Amino acid sequence: MDLKNIDPVTREALDHYVFPLVSKEAVKAGEPLILKSGKGMEVTDIQGNTYIDMMSTNTRASSLGFANERIAKAVYDQLMELHYAGTFAHVADVTIRLAAKIAALAPGSLTGTTFGGSGSEANENSFKFAREYHIHKGTKPYAKKIISRWNAYHGATMGAIAATDYLGTRNITEPGVPGHTRIPAPNLYRTPFGMDASEVSEFCADYLEQQILHEGPEYVAAFIAEPVMQGDGVQVPPDDYFKRVREVCDRYEVLFIADEVITGFGRTGAWFAMEHWGIEPDIMSTAKAITAGYGPLGASTVSQTIADTLPIFSHLQTYQGHPGSCAAALKTIEILETDDLIRQAKENGAYFLENMQRLRDLPIVGDIRGLGMWTCIDFTTDKKTKEPFKDDTIKRIVNRMRDLGVLGGEEGTAIEFSPPYIAKREHLDRCVDVAEQAIIAETRERGLG
Ligand SMILES: Cc1ncc(COP(=O)(O)O)c(C=O)c1O
């Protein structure tokens, strides 16, 4: 974005906004897009440039696109009816109705939900549920430790960030919250320690078992994992990985928390990603697509056993289950159902991934993978060693795509696409064409192949 061309009031206002994860130099260079308006799949910046949003915004929250009148109206109506209720002694009826709707949709016996305002808060609540469960159950009353995975992202608040590894955001908060440790995750392209992909699932599950034994099973409350990990782009696990994880967790009475903050509510072509492997977590965290970005909300949903074990859940927050966000969520879910958008996400996602495979032969493309409406292109300087780029090649390809009117996301070693579920095939085709154009241009300019 050329800052010379933006209006002086916005330029001056820029000095007062502290950008997360963007350096001051990058802000000065006009890197962050300042968005002004959006409609459907398209979003327009303050200079009037319009882009196809193939990321559902860079957080993947805007899963139904921009300016959805049905959701906006539902929020408006709710705010005029009852904009706020409170938290414990008062609660809005819409908040309770949303919990019931989630119970109807969530896998198996996941039936009880409490709300926070974000994915991070959902995970904080999930950790609290796990610890409080063990206290009340009594067999492992000292179980407080949480095991997560290398390269995981679970959020920005102190507990969630302690379980996080990706993006380097944890380091500045260290020594952080005690009791968190991390183990390898089943990445199939750049496998742990370069092992054969066929060994990854067993190795990662065995590692979890060893870590539980090392920490002391009686002290380990829960294991948390993203069903499909975002770090370095859409890490779809081997088919049997979560079955093995479930078995290990059950063996040591360690609760399994599925962090479905990105994957929940349709992203992977199922209501919840764990459905792909038929595995039920004990606790599930959701956010983002729960409201399609039309309100801040996070949900932590627990099994009937956990709900029955807790005489009381010791937790409160002023804005938990805000009526406006809950109304947005109920309407979002209704639209997913009535417009059959999850089936569409599954079918269009498969089409998108298949179409993208033609880029595999480009000299710097190492892998192309995905699940549902979530795909990525992973880059390498050497197809044999799978060495990732350490310079700004990936950022430059993303920027080239942006200049050609398509927004993708830089995701570590990869470029990611997580389009809104309303994307038409013409948007998906255009994205693949533009990605190809940008990769070829970058490859040529840098003499890379
Ligand atoms: C898997 C996952 N968990 C948790 C979070 C944290 O959610 P939030 O940013 O809403 O706090 C994110 C955010 O990107 C996420 O991707």
Ligand as a Chemical Component Dictionary entry (heavy atoms), coordinates in Angstrom:
data_LIG
# 
_chem_comp.id                   LIG 
_chem_comp.type                 NON-POLYMER 
_chem_comp.pdbx_formal_charge   0 
_chem_comp.three_letter_code    LIG 
# 
loop_
_chem_comp_atom.comp_id 
_chem_comp_atom.atom_id 
_chem_comp_atom.alt_atom_id 
_chem_comp_atom.type_symbol 
_chem_comp_atom.charge 
_chem_comp_atom.model_Cartn_x 
_chem_comp_atom.model_Cartn_y 
_chem_comp_atom.model_Cartn_z 
_chem_comp_atom.pdbx_ordinal 
LIG C1 C1 C 0 -5.899 -23.115 16.358 1  
LIG C2 C2 C 0 -6.064 -21.796 17.065 2  
LIG N1 N1 N 0 -6.317 -21.797 18.383 3  
LIG C3 C3 C 0 -6.477 -20.655 19.054 4  
LIG C4 C4 C 0 -6.375 -19.440 18.437 5  
LIG C5 C5 C 0 -6.538 -18.177 19.200 6  
LIG O1 O1 O 0 -7.733 -17.560 18.839 7  
LIG P1 P1 P 0 -7.923 -15.990 19.053 8  
LIG O2 O2 O 0 -6.964 -15.298 18.168 9  
LIG O3 O3 O 0 -9.374 -15.780 18.682 10 
LIG O4 O4 O 0 -7.685 -15.725 20.495 11 
LIG C6 C6 C 0 -6.116 -19.381 17.074 12 
LIG C7 C7 C 0 -5.975 -18.087 16.386 13 
LIG O5 O5 O 0 -5.530 -17.973 15.272 14 
LIG C8 C8 C 0 -5.953 -20.594 16.366 15 
LIG O6 O6 O 0 -5.679 -20.578 15.072 16 
# 
loop_
_chem_comp_bond.comp_id 
_chem_comp_bond.atom_id_1 
_chem_comp_bond.atom_id_2 
_chem_comp_bond.value_order 
_chem_comp_bond.pdbx_ordinal 
LIG C1 C2 SING 1  
LIG C2 N1 SING 2  
LIG C2 C8 DOUB 3  
LIG N1 C3 DOUB 4  
LIG C3 C4 SING 5  
LIG C4 C5 SING 6  
LIG C4 C6 DOUB 7  
LIG C5 O1 SING 8  
LIG O1 P1 SING 9  
LIG P1 O2 DOUB 10 
LIG P1 O3 SING 11 
LIG P1 O4 SING 12 
LIG C6 C7 SING 13 
LIG C6 C8 SING 14 
LIG C7 O5 DOUB 15 
LIG C8 O6 SING 16 
# 
